[in-house]
Amino acid sequence: MSEKAEFIKDLALPAVAAPMFLISGPKLVIECCKNGIVGTFPALNQRTSEGFEEWLIQIKTELEQFEKETGKKPAPFGVNLIVHPTNPRLEADVKLCMKHKVPLVITSLGAVSMVVDAIHSYGGLVFHDIIKKRHAEKAAEAGVDGLILVSAGAGGHGGNLNPMSLIAEVKKIFNKTILLSGCISTGRDIAAAMQMGADMAYMGTRFINTEESKAPEEYRKMIIEAGANDIVYTAAISGVHANFLAASLQAAGITEEDLKKEHKVDFGKELDTEVKAWKTIWSAGQGVTTIENVMPISELVNTLKSEFKEAIEEQSKLLEVFPKG
């Protein structure tokens, strides 16, 4: 029996604004949820657990006030947790998620049943990001409610598999919620993700270029000017393969030789170094090719909805022509 997340049917669009390191904050999350899509942020975007709790309180308070004033139920929000032995805050941040009953927790760098059980204890959901079938199998064993398939071309830490192949492999072993990540920047892209078998689209880069993101103006401008060939896939920056804007790598003095390195980063001891690196070396996915502006989230969601509807309507017309014979 298929087990899909119940909240999907109440969304304006089947989409999640992905948690982006140093970019996603309360303002972005709140505006996404108000406009009917899931807003998320990494817990580590706040440097302390105390600060993390302040953001949780701010988000919950504003969304509760929104529902009270408008009578409209906002979309659920989510938090990204790094489930890695060297993350010294994991235990404290999990407890805060339990205390504030965070609706959705997105886990990265490890699917651990103890974390899943803790979130399930109050009715929360756990989605886990993966780049290959083996990771999906481990996450399924841990009891996660959804898998985020990070395919080729995705911004941040991503894989290199074609999305069609990745979805096909994962659907053979997992019948819960499937989200697709990788080059999704338009409503037409969201529709394409649904056609490939995903339940939701997972969008990061497109939300960097919103008025509510914490991205510097130079970062947004670089995304507008970039094409798919301006994205570089390398492990040199954080020890894990990720996609970055070539212009930011060049500006930081990173050489071709540097980009071939695959050193490992200790996510505990090297956290400060990682933060400094990502502040000046900017990540983005190949979806930059369709991003031409910066707009408020409310306008972006309306645009995505129109594009999504148009794409679905065009697809339905194909049934009048095909199949034949």
Secondary structure, DSSP 8 states (H G I E B T S, - for coil): --B--GGGGGSSSSEEE---TTT--HHHHHHHHHTTSEEEEEGGGSSSHHHHHHHHHHHHHHHHHHHHHH------EEEEEE--TT-TTHHHHHHHHHHTT-SEEEEES---HHHHHHHHTTT-EEEEEESSHHHHHHHHHHT-SEEEEE-TT-SEE---S-HHHHHHHHHTT--BEEEEESS--SHHHHHHHHHTT-SEEEE-HHHHTBTTS---HHHHHHHHH--GGGEEEESTTTSS-EEEEHHHHHHTT--HHHHT------TTTTHHHHHHHHHHS-B--GGGGG----B-HHHHHHHHHHHHHHHHHHHHHGGGT-S--
